[in-house]
Amino acid sequence: MTSSAAHAGTGVNLFATEDISGIARWFEDTSDVLSIDDDDLEDTIAFVHKGGMTFLSPILPDLKAIVCTAGSRESHLAILSRESAVPCVLAATIEVDIPDGAQVRLGLSDPEKATIDIAGSVTE
């Protein structure tokens, strides 16, 4: 793992909570959800592109957090995240590539703005 953190982006924080670190995983469609090993979820920060990503609902309560490049506090994803008490960053502007397996840190203490940092990458 690399030791230095790199700023990767910002977004709208759904609700303020402690900062969270976990492993990034991109979910593009239902097949990505169906292929996940349930044991991986407790450290998974799900990255998605649409705020209506209801295909995450079967695994959403088990995720560590969610980052969405679209959506608002009224989106389906935001409603489900709030109901499940899963931290969620919406309308995220991601400035660098965040690959699957990267160790990411979400700054979630501000009630309005969240930060996304890459803390390191998983070596294979």
N, C-alpha and C positions, 0 to 999 in steps of 0.2 A: 504494500500500500504506500502511496505517496503521503508525505506528511504535511504539505501545505494546502490550505483551502483556497479555492478560486471562486470569485463571484460569478454566478451563472445567470441570475435574473431576479426579478421581483414580481409581485402580484398582489391581489386583493386577499387579505386574510379573512377567512370566514368567521373565526372567533379567536380571541387571544388565548394563548396557552403557553406552556413551556416550549423551548426550542426542541426540535426532534431531529434525530439522525437515523438514517436507514439506507437500504439498498434500492436504487432506482430500477423500475421496470416499466417499460412502455406497453400500454394496452391499446391496440388499434381496433380490435373487433372481438366478437364473441369467442372466436377460436382461441384467442390469447387467454381469456378467462378460463375456458375449459381445459387448457393445457397446463395450468399452474398447479404445482404441488402445494397442497394446503400447509405443509410444514414451513414453506417459505414466507407465508403471509405476515407473520408477526413482525418481521423486519422490513417488509416491502412498502416503499413509497411509490404508489401507482402514478404514472404520468399518462394523461389522456389529452385529446385535442378538442373535445366538445363537451359543453356543460350538460348535455342531455344524455350522457353516457350511462343510461340505466342498465346496460349489460353488466356493469360492475356490481349491481345490487346483490348477487349471491355471495360475493366475497367482501363487499364493502365493510361490514362490521369487523372483519378480521384484519384489515389493512392498518398499517401504522399511520399513514396519511395519504392524501391525494393532491396532485398538482395538475391543474387543467389550464390549457392555453387559451381557453374561451370561458364563457359562462359568467353568471352574475350571482349575487346572493339569493336571487329568486329562482335560479335554474333548478332542474330536477336533481342534479348532482349535489348542489348545495343543500337542498332540503333533506335528501337522504343522508348526507354527511352529518348535518346538524342532528338529525334524529338518532344517528348511531354514535354521536360524539366522536367522530373521526375528523381530525384536523384536515382542512382543505384550503388550498391556495387556488384562487380563480383568476381568470384573465391574466395568466402569467406571461410575461415577456421573458423568453429564454434566449440569452445572448450568445451562448456557446453550446456545443453538442454535449448532451448528457446521455451517454450510452447505457444500455441495460447493464446492471452490475456495478455501476458507479456508486460510491458511498457519497450520499448527499446529506446536507444539513439544512433544515428549514428554520429560519428565524421567525417565530410566531408570537413574540411577546407584545408587539404593537397591534392594537385592535383593528387597524385599518390596512397596514402594509406588511407584507411578508417578504422575506429575502430567501433566495435559493443559492446555496453554495455547494460546490463539489469539494468534498473533503478528501477524496482519494478514489482510486479505481481498484476493482477486484482483479487480482492476478489470476490467470487461469493455470 
